[in-house]
């Protein structure tokens, strides 16, 4: 199926804002709907100080 992919670069404390943006704003603005499949996180880089680069994959209908 289809996924929307958000490329996150930053610290974990900002992930909540990303999810809030996707679920509360982006989906309604674009008219997309979430599928029942799980959200996938692909970790590209994680440093000792907590900085991370991940792809957050949101399943779409």
C-alpha positions, 0 to 999 in steps of 0.5 A: 500500500501507499505511505506518506514519508516524513523525514525527521531530523532532530531530537526525540522531544520534538517528535510529538510535534511532528505526529501532531502536525501529521494527524491534526493538520496534514491529513485534513489539509490533504484529504488523505486518510490513515490506513489501519496498518502500523506507522513505521519508523526507519532509523537512519542515524542516532547519535549518543546525544539523542539527535536522530534522523528517521523516516516516519512512514504513515500508511494511507488508504 
